[in-house]
Amino acid sequence: MAGSSLLTLLDDIATLLDDISMMGKLAAKKTAGVLGDDLSLNAQQVTGVRANRELPVVWGVAKGSFVNKVILVPLALLISAFIPWAITPLLMLGGAFLCYEGVEKVLHSLQARKHKEDPQARQQRLEALAQQDPLAFERDKVKGAIRTDFILSAEIVAITLGIVADAPLLNQILILSGIAILVTVGVYGLVGIIVKLDDMGYWLVKKSSALARWVGNGLLAVAPRLMKLLSIVGTLAMFLVGGGIIVHGIAPLHHAVEHWAGEQSALIASLLPTGVNLVLGFIVGAVVLAGVKVITGFRATAE
């Protein structure tokens, strides 16, 4: 589950950086009097525009993640002490939200492929995007990533709290705080390295050593593909994490899946829970999305 949570965060930040880099490129092209439709940045353009914002964006989300945990650790201790029955329902609500976001991502991707914009409409949309305040756009995107982090952080805090539930209160506080700090530093440190792979590659390409240039070209080739892969895998991770939380929250379903897996071969037994989490996550996300659409429609009609 922790690996899936990491992939979900990576996907959120990869998408965030992609949107911000697109805005940066559009603004740069507008200044030069050239508006193009090439959304795939080469390494040099990335160094000049997107790279300047990569680490600040990651740092912004990391700071938000620390704030999330400052809120969640004492909140989890209070809930555990006074209303422990509320932990599972709250986690399930967060899981349903992750599934909802995953379905939205899938539908957005499918619609983008199905309905190709004509060049004029696309140019108008991109021009409108370029008119937005990049810093305000970035802040909105960072807030979205922090919201996702809040749910994943709540899951990590809840799991840790379950492990140390019988320990003295001081030990619980120290362990929860330590895990929260280690997870945040570890996750966003790794994210920072991943998003700077292309810049490392560009730096190595300029070296005189043939080996350095070879490694640099390899990083430049891998970096954009890795970000695309993270986007796909990260979306799947939303269903895995969200579906997994919901399966664990419904005890009869969780036991049924475990029992069913126990009757299968080793390979199927290892894959079955993942498959159930994935399918259930998509179904829950679709149901939540449908509910949101209905409520939005009613509100629009009422107004």
VEXRO-483045 format. One line per 8 residues: number of its first residue (from 1); for each residue x, y, z of C-alpha. Coordinates in Angstrom, 1 decimal. Layout:
BEGIN
NUM) X,Y,Z | ...
This chain:
BEGIN
1) 0.0,0.0,0.0 | 2.9,2.4,0.8 | 4.3,1.8,-2.7 | 0.9,2.6,-4.3 | 0.7,5.8,-2.1 | 4.1,6.9,-3.4 | 3.0,6.4,-7.0 | -0.2,8.3,-6.4
9) 1.8,11.3,-5.1 | 4.3,11.0,-8.0 | 1.5,11.1,-10.5 | -0.1,14.2,-8.8 | 3.2,16.1,-8.9 | 4.1,14.9,-12.4 | 0.7,16.2,-13.7 | 1.2,19.4,-11.7
17) 4.6,20.0,-13.2 | 3.4,19.2,-16.7 | 0.6,21.8,-16.4 | 3.0,24.4,-15.0 | 5.6,23.7,-17.7 | 3.0,24.1,-20.4 | 2.0,27.5,-19.0 | 5.7,28.5,-18.8
25) 6.4,27.5,-22.4 | 3.3,29.2,-23.7 | 4.3,32.4,-21.9 | 7.8,32.2,-23.3 | 6.5,31.6,-26.9 | 4.1,34.5,-26.6 | 6.9,36.8,-25.6 | 8.8,35.7,-28.6
33) 5.8,36.2,-30.8 | 5.4,32.6,-31.6 | 2.5,30.4,-30.4 | 3.0,26.8,-31.1 | 1.3,23.5,-30.4 | 4.3,21.5,-29.3 | 3.7,20.4,-25.7 | 6.7,18.2,-25.4
41) 9.6,20.3,-24.1 | 13.1,19.5,-25.0 | 15.7,19.5,-22.3 | 17.1,23.0,-22.9 | 13.6,24.6,-22.9 | 12.9,22.7,-19.7 | 16.1,24.1,-18.1 | 15.1,27.6,-19.0
49) 11.4,27.5,-18.0 | 10.1,24.4,-16.2 | 13.3,23.6,-14.3 | 13.1,26.9,-12.4 | 9.8,25.9,-10.9 | 10.3,22.1,-10.4 | 11.9,22.1,-7.0 | 9.9,25.1,-5.6
57) 6.7,23.1,-6.6 | 8.0,20.0,-4.9 | 9.0,22.0,-1.9 | 5.6,23.6,-1.8 | 3.8,20.3,-1.7 | 6.3,18.9,0.8 | 5.6,21.9,3.2 | 1.9,21.2,2.7
65) 2.5,17.5,3.5 | 4.3,18.5,6.8 | 1.3,20.7,7.7 | -1.0,17.8,6.9 | 0.8,15.6,9.3 | 1.0,18.3,12.0 | -2.8,18.3,11.8 | -3.3,14.5,11.4
73) -1.1,13.2,14.1 | -2.8,14.9,17.1 | -6.2,14.5,15.3 | -5.6,10.7,14.9 | -4.6,10.4,18.6 | -7.8,12.3,19.7 | -10.0,10.2,17.5 | -8.4,7.0,18.6
81) -8.9,8.0,22.3 | -12.4,9.2,22.1 | -14.2,8.0,19.0 | -12.0,5.1,17.6 | -15.0,3.8,15.6 | -14.7,6.9,13.3 | -11.3,6.1,12.0 | -12.4,3.5,9.4
89) -15.3,5.5,8.0 | -13.2,8.6,7.6 | -10.5,6.6,5.8 | -13.1,5.1,3.6 | -14.4,8.6,2.6 | -10.8,9.5,1.7 | -10.5,6.3,-0.3 | -13.7,7.1,-2.2
97) -12.3,10.5,-3.0 | -9.1,9.0,-4.4 | -11.2,6.7,-6.6 | -13.3,9.6,-7.8 | -10.1,11.5,-8.8 | -8.8,8.4,-10.6 | -12.0,8.1,-12.6 | -11.9,11.8,-13.5
105) -8.4,11.4,-14.8 | -9.3,8.4,-16.9 | -12.4,10.1,-18.4 | -10.4,13.3,-19.1 | -7.7,11.2,-20.9 | -10.3,9.3,-23.0 | -12.2,12.4,-23.9 | -9.0,14.1,-25.0
113) -8.2,11.2,-27.3 | -11.8,10.9,-28.7 | -12.5,14.6,-29.4 | -9.5,16.1,-31.2 | -9.6,19.8,-31.1 | -9.4,21.7,-34.4 | -6.2,23.7,-34.6 | -8.0,27.1,-34.2
121) -9.9,26.0,-31.1 | -6.8,24.5,-29.5 | -4.8,27.7,-30.2 | -7.5,29.8,-28.6 | -7.6,27.5,-25.5 | -3.8,27.6,-25.2 | -3.8,31.4,-25.6 | -6.3,31.7,-22.8
129) -4.2,29.4,-20.6 | -1.2,31.6,-21.3 | -3.1,34.7,-20.1 | -3.5,33.2,-16.6 | -1.2,34.2,-13.8 | 1.4,31.4,-13.6 | 2.0,31.8,-9.9 | -1.7,31.7,-9.1
137) -2.1,28.7,-11.4 | 0.8,27.0,-9.7 | -0.7,27.7,-6.2 | -4.0,26.1,-7.2 | -2.2,23.0,-8.6 | -0.1,22.7,-5.4 | -3.2,22.9,-3.3 | -4.7,20.0,-5.3
145) -1.5,17.9,-4.7 | -1.6,18.7,-1.0 | -5.3,17.5,-0.8 | -4.2,14.2,-2.3 | -1.3,14.0,0.2 | -3.7,14.6,3.1 | -5.6,11.4,2.3 | -2.5,9.4,1.8
153) -0.9,10.8,4.9 | -4.1,10.0,6.9 | -3.7,6.4,5.7 | -0.1,6.2,6.8 | -0.9,7.8,10.2 | -3.8,5.4,10.7 | -1.7,2.3,9.8 | 1.1,3.5,12.2
161) -1.4,4.2,15.0 | -2.8,0.7,14.6 | 0.7,-0.8,15.1 | 1.4,1.3,18.2 | -2.1,1.3,19.7 | -1.1,-0.6,22.8 | 2.0,1.5,23.5 | 2.1,4.3,26.1
169) 0.8,7.7,24.9 | 4.3,9.3,24.8 | 5.6,6.4,22.7 | 2.7,6.8,20.3 | 3.4,10.5,19.9 | 7.1,10.0,19.3 | 6.7,7.1,16.8 | 3.9,8.8,14.9
177) 5.9,12.0,14.6 | 9.1,10.2,13.6 | 7.3,8.2,10.9 | 5.5,11.3,9.6 | 8.9,13.2,9.3 | 10.7,10.2,7.7 | 7.9,9.5,5.2 | 7.7,13.1,4.1
185) 11.4,13.6,3.7 | 11.9,10.3,2.0 | 8.9,10.6,-0.5 | 9.6,14.2,-1.5 | 13.3,13.7,-1.6 | 12.7,10.9,-4.1 | 10.3,13.1,-6.0 | 12.8,15.9,-6.2
193) 15.4,13.5,-7.7 | 13.0,12.1,-10.3 | 11.8,15.5,-11.5 | 15.4,16.7,-11.9 | 16.5,13.7,-14.0 | 16.2,15.6,-17.3 | 18.3,18.5,-15.9 | 21.0,16.0,-14.7
201) 20.9,14.6,-18.2 | 21.3,18.0,-19.9 | 24.2,18.8,-17.6 | 26.0,15.6,-18.4 | 25.5,16.0,-22.1 | 27.6,19.2,-22.0 | 30.5,17.3,-20.4 | 33.6,16.4,-22.4
209) 33.6,12.8,-21.3 | 32.0,10.3,-23.8 | 30.6,8.3,-20.9 | 29.1,11.3,-19.3 | 27.4,12.3,-22.6 | 26.2,8.7,-23.1 | 24.6,8.7,-19.6 | 23.2,12.2,-20.1
217) 21.6,11.2,-23.4 | 20.1,8.1,-21.7 | 18.6,10.3,-18.9 | 17.2,12.7,-21.4 | 15.6,9.8,-23.3 | 14.2,8.1,-20.1 | 13.0,11.2,-18.2 | 9.9,12.1,-20.3
225) 9.0,8.5,-20.7 | 9.3,8.0,-16.9 | 7.0,10.9,-16.2 | 4.4,9.6,-18.6 | 4.7,6.1,-17.1 | 4.3,7.6,-13.6 | 1.1,9.3,-14.8 | -0.4,6.0,-15.9
233) 0.8,4.0,-13.0 | -0.1,6.7,-10.5 | -3.7,6.8,-11.8 | -3.9,3.0,-11.3 | -2.5,3.5,-7.8 | -5.4,5.8,-7.0 | -7.8,2.9,-7.6 | -5.5,0.5,-5.7
241) -5.1,2.7,-2.7 | -8.7,3.9,-2.6 | -10.1,0.5,-3.4 | -7.8,-1.1,-0.8 | -9.0,1.3,1.9 | -12.6,0.5,1.1 | -12.0,-3.3,1.0 | -10.3,-3.2,4.4
249) -13.1,-1.0,5.8 | -15.8,-3.6,4.8 | -14.8,-6.6,7.1 | -17.0,-9.3,5.4 | -15.6,-8.3,1.9 | -12.1,-8.2,3.2 | -12.4,-11.7,4.8 | -14.1,-13.0,1.6
257) -11.3,-11.8,-0.6 | -8.7,-13.3,1.8 | -10.6,-16.6,1.9 | -11.0,-16.7,-1.9 | -7.3,-15.9,-2.4 | -6.4,-18.7,0.0 | -8.0,-21.2,-2.2 | -6.1,-20.2,-5.3
265) -2.6,-21.0,-6.5 | 0.3,-18.8,-5.1 | 0.4,-16.6,-8.2 | -3.4,-15.9,-8.3 | -3.5,-15.5,-4.6 | -0.9,-12.7,-4.8 | -2.7,-11.0,-7.7 | -6.3,-11.4,-6.6
273) -6.4,-8.8,-3.8 | -4.8,-6.3,-6.1 | -7.3,-7.0,-8.8 | -10.3,-6.7,-6.4 | -8.9,-3.4,-5.1 | -8.5,-2.1,-8.6 | -11.9,-3.1,-9.9 | -13.7,-1.9,-6.7
281) -11.8,1.3,-6.8 | -12.9,2.1,-10.3 | -16.6,1.2,-9.5 | -16.6,3.3,-6.4 | -15.0,6.2,-8.2 | -17.6,5.9,-11.0 | -20.5,5.9,-8.5 | -19.1,9.0,-6.7
289) -18.6,10.8,-10.0 | -22.1,10.0,-11.0 | -23.4,11.3,-7.7 | -21.4,14.5,-8.1 | -22.8,15.0,-11.6 | -26.4,14.5,-10.3 | -25.9,16.9,-7.4 | -24.3,19.5,-9.7
297) -27.1,19.2,-12.2 | -29.7,19.7,-9.4 | -27.9,22.8,-8.2 | -27.6,24.2,-11.7 | -31.4,23.6,-12.2 | -32.3,25.2,-8.9 | -30.2,28.3,-9.7
